[in-house]
């Protein structure tokens, strides 16, 4: 497996991963990048086009985990995705009354993961997290934060409910909880803000 920034070269494999279903199929990793009212008026093709345009940006919108296709051809298939970037790029977070700004430090944010159903349980999420941290550090970030779900020991929930990652995964990577206020009470899930100083 190799992990690469989203570019025009990795776009088609990522689009195929997103077409597998779940949130990525309708969101195209734009949910956090837009204010609620702006996101609500866009249709899926427009969201897809936005992500495709972002693939050519100086700061990529995320990283793609690629591995050889199962059919034995030279092509690769995407098995995972992590969306991240400077916090200021995520309008929904910047304007959120639920996810607090901890301080005025120009942090980066990790906002979502998508793992192919055929590749879950292989540590791809953790590998993407480590790669995102490395990429942010190389780009000059001084800290990176995320908004994972805090699960009780042994608790299992649907993959769609943990698209922001789990607290345990982030803690294993050295992140620490800096706010316990990013909760999604309507879904009954406790979300926290975690941060890693770089």
Residue pairs with C-beta under 8 A, 6 or more apart in sequence:
1 65
1 66
1 67
1 79
1 124
1 127
2 65
2 66
2 67
3 63
3 64
3 65
3 66
3 127
3 128
3 131
4 10
4 63
4 64
4 66
5 60
5 62
5 63
5 64
5 135
6 14
6 51
6 54
6 55
6 60
6 61
6 62
6 63
6 64
7 55
7 56
7 60
8 55
8 56
10 55
10 64
10 66
10 78
11 52
11 55
13 64
13 66
13 75
13 76
13 77
13 78
14 64
14 78
14 81
15 48
15 52
16 77
16 78
17 24
17 64
17 77
17 78
17 79
17 80
17 81
17 114
17 116
18 24
18 25
18 28
18 48
18 81
18 114
19 25
20 116
20 117
22 114
22 159
22 160
23 31
23 112
23 114
23 160
23 163
24 81
24 114
25 44
26 44
26 47
27 47
28 44
28 47
28 48
28 50
28 51
29 51
29 61
29 62
29 81
29 83
29 111
29 112
30 39
30 42
30 47
30 50
30 51
31 39
31 92
31 111
31 112
32 83
32 90
32 91
32 92
32 93
32 109
32 111
32 112
33 50
33 61
33 89
33 90
33 91
33 92
34 42
34 91
34 92
35 91
35 92
35 95
36 92
38 91
39 92
42 50
51 61
54 60
54 61
55 61
59 85
59 86
59 89
59 139
60 85
60 135
61 83
61 84
61 85
62 81
62 82
62 83
62 84
62 85
62 132
63 81
63 82
63 84
63 128
63 131
63 132
63 135
64 78
64 80
64 81
65 78
65 79
65 80
65 81
65 124
65 127
65 128
66 76
66 77
66 78
66 79
67 76
67 77
67 79
67 119
68 76
68 77
69 75
69 76
69 77
70 77
77 116
78 116
79 115
79 116
79 118
79 119
79 124
80 113
80 114
80 115
80 116
80 119
80 124
80 125
80 127
80 128
81 112
81 113
81 114
81 115
81 128
82 110
82 112
82 113
82 125
82 128
82 129
82 131
82 132
83 110
83 111
83 112
83 113
84 108
84 109
84 110
84 111
84 132
84 135
84 136
84 144
85 108
85 109
86 106
86 107
86 108
86 109
86 141
87 93
87 94
87 106
87 107
87 108
87 109
87 145
88 94
88 106
89 109
90 109
90 111
93 99
93 109
93 111
93 147
94 101
98 181
98 182
98 183
98 184
99 147
99 181
99 182
99 193
100 179
100 181
100 182
100 193
102 145
102 178
102 179
102 193
102 195
105 142
105 143
106 141
106 142
107 141
107 142
107 143
107 144
107 145
107 195
108 136
108 139
108 141
108 143
108 144
108 145
109 144
109 145
109 146
109 147
110 129
110 132
110 144
110 145
110 146
110 165
111 146
111 147
111 164
112 163
112 164
113 125
113 128
113 129
113 162
113 163
113 164
113 165
114 163
115 124
115 125
115 159
117 159
120 159
125 165
125 169
126 169
126 172
126 173
129 165
129 169
129 170
129 173
130 173
132 144
133 144
133 173
133 196
133 198
136 144
136 198
137 198
141 198
142 197
142 198
143 195
143 196
143 197
143 198
144 195
144 196
144 198
145 175
145 178
145 193
145 194
145 195
145 196
146 164
146 165
146 170
146 175
146 193
146 194
147 164
147 182
147 191
147 192
147 193
147 194
148 162
148 164
148 165
148 166
148 167
148 169
148 170
148 191
148 192
148 194
149 157
149 161
149 162
149 164
149 165
149 166
149 167
149 189
149 190
149 191
150 166
150 167
150 190
150 191
150 192
151 157
151 162
151 166
151 167
151 168
157 189
161 187
161 189
164 191
167 177
167 192
167 194
170 194
170 196
171 194
173 196
174 196
175 194
175 195
175 196
176 194
176 195
176 196
177 192
177 193
177 194
178 193
178 194
178 195
179 192
179 193
180 190
180 192
180 193
181 193
182 191
182 192
182 193
183 189
183 190
183 191
183 192
184 191
